């Protein structure tokens, strides 16, 4: 779980968008569709936790420090 903290919010959102794209493909088996849905829900949960923790408002991400 320690590695999750290093993942950027932007990367998580891109991954979520990839899973949404994959779900739109035709010809997915039920098993594959379920795997993608589970992964997408996990990503959404992590995004929500990061946003609630205030990662985007952290002092190191403010423009003043650049």
URWOBEL-V5177 format. One record per backbone hydrogen bond with DSSP energy under -0.5 kcal/mol. CO is the residue of the C=O (numbers start at 1). NH is the residue of the N-H. Records with the same first field share a line. If there is no record, write none. Layout:
CO=NH + NH
//
This chain:
1=4 + 5
2=5
3=6
4=7
8=12
9=13
10=14
11=15
12=16
13=17
14=18
15=19
16=20
17=21
18=22
19=23
20=24
21=24
22=25
25=28
29=33
30=34
31=35
32=36
33=37
34=38
35=39
36=40
37=41
38=42
39=43
40=44
41=45
42=46
43=47
44=48
45=49
46=50
47=51
48=52
49=53
50=55
51=54
54=57
55=58
58=61
59=62
62=65
63=66
//
